[in-house]
Amino acid sequence: MIDGKSANEIFDSIRQHITSGKLAKGETLPPVRELAAQLDVNRNTVASAYKRLVTSGLALSLGRNGTVVKETLQPVALEGGDPHTPLTDLSSGNPAPDRLPDLNRCLSHISRTPRLYGDAPVTPQLQRWASDWMQEALPAPGEIDLTSGAIDAIERLLCAHLLPGDSVAVEDPCFLSSISMLRYSGFTASPVSIDSEGMLPDMLEHALSKGARAVILTPRAHNPTGYSLSKTRAAALQAIISRYPQVLVIVDDHFALLSSADWHPVIAAQTLHWAVVRSMSKTLGPDLRLAFVASDSATSAKLRLRLNSGSQWVSHLLQDVAFACLTDERYQQELKQTRQFYASRQQSLAQALRAQGIEDVIPGDGLNLWLPLAAASQPIAFALAKSGWLVREGEAFAVNAAAHGLRITLSTLDDSNITRLAADIQRALNP
């Protein structure tokens, strides 16, 4: 069935069989030695064709278990709520709309000067602001770049450093968009379980020792759990990372301006390639989505090549609006109140649940509280829906281990419905 004499011909033959359905998803390709003998070619020719199939995303190498046709990627759940639901929506992961900046006030301060090809990709005033703000988070002097959000930054950083099929160590459970990005970019997620203090050190060590080429970790307000790194855990992870200096370390500090948790560094001095990503989507809102990326000079240079400032800069108009908001004195005061608001929602719901006898809830940081469950979350989520609540089932966030739990977005909860929600959760757990 497979024919050809050169690596390109063999690749094209197999590709045609895959696209026509003659080679089914998950089917194992003939061993290199066997196909080489069948086609009367050198084994390296077949190996080269198989390598191209893997790098192009058509096949997956399983080492000694051979090369298999890649399974069709299944769609993953998306972040966001259901605007048409009649239920009280606690599933969205969105910030509180009334806590976002007053754009009418901020827009009155932005520049009306057109920006053209050749202009600086990052406006000088915003770059200066970001450089001052991000100094605390950097292990060494770094460069500032802008991307269209945290996931855009992480994808471009990974594609600049890694090859398709490379392993990336990620938290398990993991942010929905990160799971989706890794799958569709052709990277292999190497799950690292977490607890309320962050990644488990022994599991990170295992992932790196097995060849993970990058690690993505959330220092504060982990999504979905809301957990943040403790000082002790951050030091333990930093010590492990120091033993793997070639690994790309990406710190996704997406909740930086709103976090009530302390910053603890995890990038080691020995790390050669690193980036700290701070998104504005929770602070300014998803529609003002941009992310500051501070990284070492070599990583920044690779990122800029992928951004291509001639055509793919982040809109200068968007930059101007962000700068106007971030430097507005009134909004700075509102930010302090918003930080206190999210922290109080975490504490209030945790206390209300404990008052109902639900003790294993750990208040975290950020927009969401995690309710761990002993078994699959669907029956509990269904029972809450009958009581008028829409929550996010935890299994969607799993990379490997079962993520039994509920993610509850706190943005629209006040004290009265927090009490009612806690009582409804208690009834759902103990019908």
N, C-alpha and C positions, 0 to 999 in steps of 0.2 A: 504493500500500500504506500509506504513512504519511499520516495525515490530522490535522486540527485547525486552528483559527484562532488560538488563543492559545499562548503558550509552554508553559503547563501542559498543554494538550490535545495538543500535539505531543510533549512529553516523555512523557506517558502512553501515546500511541500507539506510540512507539518502544520504550518499556519493555515494553509488552505483546508486541510482535513479538520482542523479545530473549528474554523469559521463555518464550514459546511455541516458540522455536527457528526462527521464520521469518527472523530475522536471525541469521546464524551468528557464532560467536566469530571475531574477526579481520576481519569484513566491514567494508568502508568505507561510511560513511553518505554520502548524496548531498551534494554541495557546498552550502554555505549558500545561495548565489545561486540554484542550480538548484531546491532544494526550496522556497525562498521563491516563486519564479515558479510552480512547480507548484501550491502551495497558495494563491497569490494573497494573500500576507501580506508584511509588511515583513521585510527581511533580519535586522534586529535581533531580531525575534521568534524566528526559527529559531536565531540565534546564542545567544540566551538559553536556549532549550531544550537546545541542544548543551552549553552550559556546565554546566547542571544535570545532564546525563547524566554529564559528566566528574567533577564534584564528588561525585556519588552513587556513583561507582565502576563505573558501567555501561559507560562508554566511555573512550577515551584520545585526547587531542588530540595529533596529530603535526605541528602547525603547518601549513606549506604543503602537507604530505602528507595533510591532511584529518583527519577524526575517525573512529575505528574502534571497533567493538564490542570490549569488553575480553575478552581470552582468559581461559578458566577457569584460576584459580590452581592450579598443581601443588603438591602437598605437598612440603615440604622435609624433609631429615633432621632428626631431633631429637637433642638432647644426651642422654647417658646410655648405659649399657652394656646387655648382654643377660643378664639374670639366669639364663637357662636354657641358656646356651652351655656346652658341655663344654670349651671352649678357655680358655686364660688370657686374661682380658679386659683389654686395654690400649686400649680404644676409648672408655671411658665419660666421660672428662673429670672424674671425681669426685675429691674429696680423699681422702686416706688415712683410712679409718674410725677407725683406732686413734690418729689425731692430732687428733681432734675432742674438745671439752671433755667432762668427766665431768658429765653433766646431773644425776645423783643428788646430787652435791655442790652444784652451782649452784642446784638447785631448792629446797634447804633455806633459801636466803637471800631468796627472792622475797616480795613483798608479797601478803597475802591480802585486801586491801581491794578491793571491787568498784569498777570504773570505769563511769561512766554517760554518757549523752549530755550534752554540754556540757563534759565534762572536757577538759583540754588534749590535743590529738592526739598530742603527743610528751611523754612523762613528763619532768618538769623535770630529774631527775638524769641521765637519758640525754642530754638536750639539752645540758646543761653539759659532759658528757664529750665528746660529739661536737664541740661548738664548740671546745674546747681542742685536740682531736686534729686537726681539719681546718684550723686556721689556716694552717699551712705551705703548703697547697695553693691558697689563695684569692688572687686578684689584688686584692681589695678586701674590706671587711667584707661578710659575707653572712648569709643566713638559713638555718636548719637545718630540713629536713623529712624525713619518713620515707615510704618506699614499700615495696611487697612485692617487693623485689629490684631489680636494676639494669635489667633489660629493662622492668619495670613503670615505673620512673622515666623511662627514655628515651622510651618510648611516650607517656607523659603529657606530658612536656616538648615533644615534637614536635607532638602534637595541640594543645597550648596555643598554639603559636607559628605553626604552618604550616597550609596547606590541602592537601587530598588532591591528589596529582599533583605537589606540590613536590619538588624535588630535594634529596637529603641526601648529602653527601660521606662515604663510609665506606671503611675499609681493605679492600683486596682482596689476599689472602683475608680473609674476615670470619667472626666468630663466628656459629654456626648460628642461634641465637635472634634475633640482630639481623637476619639476612637474612629470617627468617620474619616478624618483627614489621613490617619495612618493607613487605613484600609485602602482608600482610593489612591493614595500616593505610592502604594506598593511596598511599604515598610512593614516589618513584622513587630508587633507589640510584644514586649517581654514584661509580663505583669509583675509588679512588686506590691504586695499587700501593704495596707496601712492600718494604723490604729489612731487613737486620738492625738498622738504626738507626731504623726507623719509616717513616711516610708519606714518599713522595718529594715534595719541595717543588714541583717544576715541575708535577706532576700535581695537587696540591692547588690550586695557583694556577689551573690550567686549569679545574678543577671549579667553583671559586668565580667565576671570570670568566664562566663559562657560566650562572651563575644559581643555583648551589646555595644554599639558604636556611639550611642548618645543616650542621655537621660533627661527626661522632662519632669520637673517636680514643682509643686505649688507650695510656697512657703507659708501662705496665709489664706484663710477662707477657701479651703479646698472645695471644689465642686465635684460630687454632690454633698459631702458630709459637713462642710463648714469647719473642719479641723485645721489647726495651724501647727507649724513646727514648734516644738519646745526647744529651749536653748540646749539641753543635753542631747536631744535627738539630732539637732542640726550639727552639733560638733561631731557626733558619731558618723553621720553621713559624709561630712566634710573629710574626715579621716579616711573613709573608704574611697571617696572620689580622688583623693590625693595620690592613691596608688595606681590610678588609671589616667595618667595625664593626657593621653591622646583622645579620650572620650569627650565628645561635645556635650557640655552641660548647659541646659536651658532652664532658667528659673522664670516661671510664669507667675509674676506677682500682680495678678489682674485686679486685685481689690486694694491696691496700695494706698490710694488717697482716702479710702473709707474704712480701712481696717482698724480695729481696736486692739489687734495683737501686735506684739513687738516683732521687729525685724531681726532675724538671726541668719548670719551668712552661712552658705553651704558650699560655695565655689572655693576650691582650694587654690593656694598660691601656685601649685604645680600645674594646674589646669591650663592647657595651651589654647583651647578654643572654648569660649563661653559667651553667654548672652543673658541679659536680664531684660525681660519683656514686661512692660507696664501698660495695660490697656486702659482706655477711657470709656469703654462701653457701659460699665456700671456707674461710673461717676457722672458722665455727661449724657448717657443714654445710647442705646444701640445704633441710632441713626447718626450719631456723631462718633462713629466707631473709627478710632485710630489707635495705634499703639506705638509707644516709644521703645526703641530697642537700643540698649547700651551693650556694646560688645568690644572684644579685643580688635585690634587694627586689622588683622588678617581675616577674621570672621566678618567684620564690617565691609571689607573690600569685596568679599564674595557675595555678601548680601546686596551690595549696591549694584553689582553686575546683574543680579537677578531682578532687581527693581527697575533698572534701566531708566534713569532719570529723564530721558528724552520723551518717554511716553507713559510711564507707569508710576509717576510720583503720586503721593497722596495730595488731593486737591488743596491748593493754597488757600482757597476760600474756606475749606473745612479747617485748615490749620489756623486761620485768622479767627474763626469763631471759637475754636478750642482755646486759643491764647486769651481771647477777650473774656471767656468764662473763667479760666483758671487764674486770671490776675484781677478779677473783679472783687473788690473788697467785700461787698455785700454777700457775694456767693461764697467767699472764704468763710464767713461766719456761718452761712447756711450749711457748709460742709461739716463743720464741727457738730452741728445739731443732727445732721444726717448720720454721722458716725455713731452718735449716741443713740439715735433711733434704732438702727439695725442691731446694735449691741443689746438694747433693751428688749427688742422683739425676741432675740435668742433666749435671754434669761426668763422672760415672762412665759413663753411657751413651755420651756423646760420645767419651770416651777409649777405651772398649771398641770402638766402631765404627772409630775411627782405627787401633786395633791390628789390625783386620781389613782395613785398606786403604781404608776409606770416609772420605775426607778433607773432604768438603764439608758437614759437620754443624757448626752453630754452637750451642753450648749457650746456652740462654736463661734465662728466669725462669718460675716458675709450675709448673703440674701437667703440662705437655705438652712433649715435644720434637718438633721438626719435621725430618723426613728428606726433603729435596728429591729429586725424581726427574726424569729427562730425558723421560719419557713417562708415559702413563696408569698409575695406581697399581694398578688392579685385578689384573693378573697377579702383582704382587709381594705384594699382600695375600692373594691366593689361595694362593700358595706358602707364606706364613707361616702361614696357617690349617692347611695340611697338616702344618706343624711344631708346631702346637698353640697358635698365637698369634692373637688377634683384635685387629686394629688398625683405625683409622679412615682411610678413603681420603680423600685431600686434595681431590678434585674437588668434594666436597659443600660446601666452604667458599668456592668461587669465586663472585664477583659478576660478573666479566666475563672477565678473563684466566684461562687454564687453570691451576688450582692442582694441578700434578702433585707429589704428595708423600704422605707418611704422617704422621699425627699419632699419637704414641705417648704414652699417659698413663702417668706414672711412679710413681703413688701406691703401687702394690703390688709394685714391683720391689725385690729385694735384690741384693747383689753377685753371688751365684751365678747367679741367672736373668738378670741383665744380661749376663753373659759368654755365656751360652747364646743369649740373644736376638740379640746382636751377630753371633755365628757363623751363626745361622739367617738373619739379614738378608743377610749376605755370600753365603750359598749361594743365596738367592732372587734376588739381583741378578746372580749369576754362575753359573747352573745348569750 
